[in-house]
Amino acid sequence: MKNLPIPSFWILFLCLFLILTSCAPGNEKFDAAAADFWAGLWHGFISLFTFIISLFNEKVTIYEINNVGKLYNLGFILGAMIFYSGGTKSSCMRKK
């Protein structure tokens, strides 16, 4: 990332942000069919981004209400665990 000029970095960051939040909970897609395990996994993974957007947009929610139940909850928790604990291995390594 150090080789990229500053404008290119921000354009890349904006594109990545938009891609990650394009399938946020509260989407009309889940009105026809309930959100399943894979949607829960994705929603847990992008929960930080959807939280930030939900502060400014009332139509975006962190958690999809129309879901299949336990499988969606399992996927959501797993996705959140993967996203929020991703850097723990590097901080727990022993220094030699």
C-alpha positions as CSV (number, residue, x, y, z in Angstrom):
1,M,0.0,0.0,0.0
2,K,2.9,2.3,0.5
3,N,3.6,2.4,-3.3
4,L,0.1,3.6,-4.1
5,P,-0.4,7.4,-4.3
6,I,-2.8,8.8,-1.8
7,P,-5.8,9.3,-4.2
8,S,-5.5,5.8,-5.5
9,F,-5.6,4.5,-2.0
10,W,-8.8,6.4,-1.2
11,I,-10.5,5.3,-4.4
12,L,-9.6,1.7,-3.6
13,F,-10.8,2.1,0.0
14,L,-14.1,3.6,-1.2
15,C,-14.7,0.8,-3.8
16,L,-14.0,-1.9,-1.1
17,F,-16.3,-0.1,1.3
18,L,-19.1,0.0,-1.2
19,I,-18.7,-3.6,-2.2
20,L,-18.7,-4.8,1.5
21,T,-21.8,-2.9,2.3
22,S,-23.8,-3.6,-0.8
23,C,-25.4,-6.7,0.7
24,A,-26.2,-5.2,4.1
25,P,-29.1,-6.5,6.3
26,G,-32.4,-4.9,5.8
27,N,-32.2,-5.4,2.0
28,E,-35.4,-5.9,-0.1
29,K,-33.8,-9.2,-1.2
30,F,-34.8,-10.9,2.1
31,D,-38.5,-9.9,1.8
32,A,-39.2,-12.8,-0.6
33,A,-36.9,-15.4,1.0
34,A,-35.6,-15.5,4.6
35,A,-31.9,-15.0,5.2
36,D,-30.0,-18.3,5.8
37,F,-26.7,-19.3,7.3
38,W,-24.6,-17.8,4.5
39,A,-26.3,-14.5,4.7
40,G,-25.9,-14.5,8.5
41,L,-22.2,-15.3,8.0
42,W,-21.8,-12.3,5.6
43,H,-23.9,-10.0,7.8
44,G,-21.7,-10.9,10.8
45,F,-18.6,-10.2,8.9
46,I,-19.7,-6.8,7.7
47,S,-21.4,-5.8,10.9
48,L,-19.0,-3.0,11.7
49,F,-19.6,-1.4,8.3
50,T,-23.3,-1.8,8.6
51,F,-23.3,-0.3,12.1
52,I,-21.5,2.8,10.8
53,I,-23.9,3.2,7.9
54,S,-27.0,2.5,10.2
55,L,-26.0,5.7,12.2
56,F,-26.7,7.8,9.1
57,N,-29.4,5.7,7.3
58,E,-32.4,4.4,9.0
59,K,-33.1,1.8,6.3
60,V,-29.9,-0.1,7.0
61,T,-29.9,-2.5,10.0
62,I,-27.1,-4.6,11.5
63,Y,-29.2,-7.7,11.9
64,E,-31.7,-9.1,9.4
65,I,-35.0,-9.6,11.1
66,N,-36.5,-11.9,8.3
67,N,-34.2,-14.9,8.9
68,V,-34.4,-18.7,9.2
69,G,-33.6,-18.7,12.9
70,K,-30.8,-20.7,14.5
71,L,-28.8,-21.2,11.4
72,Y,-28.8,-17.4,10.6
73,N,-27.8,-16.7,14.2
74,L,-24.9,-19.2,14.0
75,G,-23.7,-17.7,10.8
76,F,-23.9,-14.2,12.2
77,I,-22.0,-15.1,15.3
78,L,-19.3,-16.9,13.3
79,G,-19.0,-14.0,10.9
80,A,-18.6,-11.5,13.7
81,M,-16.0,-13.8,15.4
82,I,-14.0,-14.2,12.2
83,F,-14.0,-10.4,11.6
84,Y,-13.4,-9.1,15.1
85,S,-10.8,-11.8,16.2
86,G,-8.8,-11.8,13.0
87,G,-5.7,-10.1,14.4
88,T,-5.5,-12.0,17.8
89,K,-3.0,-14.6,16.6
90,S,-0.5,-12.0,15.6
91,S,-0.7,-10.2,19.0
92,C,-0.4,-13.4,21.0
93,M,2.8,-14.6,19.4
94,R,5.8,-15.0,21.7
95,K,8.7,-12.6,21.2
96,K,12.0,-14.4,20.9
